[in-house]
């Protein structure tokens, strides 16, 4: 469980170093806004990581074993890429910075592939819920250190020094990799590259209800994701100050999410993944309806705190069950490839369903918009009725 948390931390640190922190650095160096906007494309490896995941399933490096060997290599290369990014100069050579940032995201996404596979193979099926929740919480702590901590440190030190400090913080993941055990997997590994590429998909789609399960993965959190896209404009329109939003929505909400993930993991351990998906899915829908209440009653700081606490608590629990369920779907022979594919699919609704939310809120008004987000959660629960009747364990 400790390994799950520490590996989550190591995976969470690099993400915002190529997004908000890098954007702040480029803005300070006078880089054109159009160029800063294009830098969002360096995040593509996180979406496309399933393309090279078969390599990590097929080949085993000659040290530390099938998972730890790749993990150590990815972490060393990731630290090197962060150091190179920190030594670059966005003002003088933004495209060299782009190349360094792309390498950071590539090695970070590769680390995520191996960490997800390691967690699935190392934990027993009944431990996946708590292990996944600790991984997610570690990820969020890493993001908080890099995002908020990185920007605060940038007021005290140069951005170059900040990136060197963040690269050094990844030493935690390095020590974890060297200290932990190699998972014992009875399923073996693919013997040919063709088997590593094609068999994970053939094996998955040969299962009963494979398409229904994929549809469930796409829809389970879509209502929650649509609502969260518009929360900051919503708070501002209700008249809350940026300080109130920052204190309540960000800091208070962060710890509510952490507690939600922890409570979710414990509940999953006791009642199982499917029962938890039902409970947390219903709570997520109710918490989204809380925004309707806030829209009706208007500016109330205590109500804002209550709605945000409930929404983040239920969202944290839902994410823990969701991640554990996806891990349980993978065949241990192809863990890296199948999990990379499922986690890539998980990001599709966040992008596609969130895109029209601004138009929806503008044309419908806040009450109807958040009401629609609540209703959108129902198809995922309806699909869960069918999914729960299917075996979630791999052959």
Secondary structure, DSSP 8 states (H G I E B T S, - for coil): -HHHHHHHHHHHHHHHHTTHHHHHHHHHTT--HHHHHHGGGGGHHHHHTHHHHHHHHH---SSS-HHHHHHHHHHHHHHHHHHHHHHS-TTT-HHHHHHHHHHHHHHHHHHHHHHHHHHHHHS-GGGHHHHHHHHHHHHHHHHHIIIIIHHHHHTTS-HHHHHHHHHHHTHHHHHHHHHS-----TT---SSHHHHHHHHHHHHHTSTTHHHHHHHHHHTTHHHHHHHHTHHHHHHHTT--HHHIIIIIIIIHHHHHHHHHHHHHHHHHHH-HHHHHHHHHHHHHHHHHHHHHHHHH---HHHHHHHHHHHHHHHHHHHHHHHHHHHHHS-GGGHHHHHHHHHHHHHHHHHHHHHTHHHHHHHH-HHHHHHHHHHHHHHHHHHHHHHTTS--S--
